[in-house]
Amino acid sequence: MGNCWYRGRPSSYRVSSNAKSESPKADSASVKEDRKEGSKLPSNPEEVEDLRGDTATNPLIAFTFDEIKTITGNFRQDYVLGGGGFGSVYKGFITQDLREGLQSLQVAVKVHDADNSSQGHREWLAEVIYLGQLSHPHLVKLIGYCCEDQHRVLIYEFICRGSVESNLFSRAGMLLPLLWSVRMKIALGAAKGLAFLHEAEKPVIFRDFKTSNILLDQDYNAKLSDFGLAKDGPVGDKSHVSTRVMGTYGYAAPEYIMTGHLTAMSDVYSFGVVLLELLTGRKSLDRSRPNREQTLVDWAAPLLTQRKRVLSMVDPRLGGEFPEKAVQKTAMLAHHCLNRNPKARPLMRDIVDSLEPLQVDDAIPITGFSFTVSYD
């Protein structure tokens, strides 16, 4: 699904939602789960709020579709930030005269496709539920939503620098390469966001952690976005959640793809892939590279424990400007996150502890490209 708030084609490769599970029980559980969720899909704001119930700790504004059109300038094409399988994302502006009591605010508006498929509706609803109850400096803030007729829209705070994906893999000359210090700041912020989810009162598994779902504010603070595939974590004596296999090729944990068994360790694996992307400047899946190098994990994993080889893997756009020991420690951390045995992977709180000492005090530039809106 990918919340890529930038111009250009998202580089996502979705894992098939009908991938076979090794466990018939897992398939049965996911079918029952889908039927249960399908019976609860709301059709208006009142039903949304009834469904949110006691979990609605964050107040959300229920916008009308006419208000959405006003916010986006009637969906002006030059307001489009990006898009994906869900539809399009527009930049917009809430003005005080839109409705009494509202404050002026720049926002990002995600408009789901009008086909109103049950899967798209579930992902829209998941964002409303999770971001309506979770609040953290490293999670994007949901301002409100629209649930009117066939329209399903989400309104977020506007994050000016767009996604990590658009910053890390920008075309030559469009953006300056991210400094090593910025990459480590991004990794720490994203790790804190995941750790918060995993250790919430009701644990949450993000399930689609990738560079296009990490947004950056003016100071390069990372914020997790797109909770459409998020799931409640296992509770009690359960070791996993059985669900349909959803996610993105190159990021999804191998045991999850094989069995449909989802755990917090699935997110840890995905974090390891993103750490590799920050380290190497390479995409998790790049069809333009030689066959052996197309999947980043397959190419990089054997090299992560070899100190000299690790240094040759570092993004050449850094021009050698990086602390060697920090690079080697980052590579070892990625190695542990990508362990084929999920039980051997570190917890996100331990990853946060490992990244804290790797932060660099170099001044992080706050100038550069950012999205702006003209309201003439």
Secondary structure, DSSP 8 states (H G I E B T S, - for coil): -----SSS-----B--TT---S-HHHHHHHHHHHHHHHTT--SSHHHHHHHHGGG--S--EE--HHHHHHHTTTT-GGGEEEEETTEEEEEEEE-TTTSTT---EEEEEEEE-TT--HHHHHHHHHHHHHHTT---TTB--EEEEEEETTEEEEEEE--TT-BHHHHHT--TTTS----HHHHHHHHHHHHHHHHHHHTSSS-EE----SGGGEEE-TT--EEE---TT-EE---TT---EE----SBTTTS-HHHHHH-EE-HHHHHHHHHHHHHHHHH---SB-TTS-GGGSBHHHHHGGGTT-HHHHHHHS-GGGTT-S-HHHHHHHHHHHHHHT-SSGGGS--HHHHHHHHGGG---S-----S--------
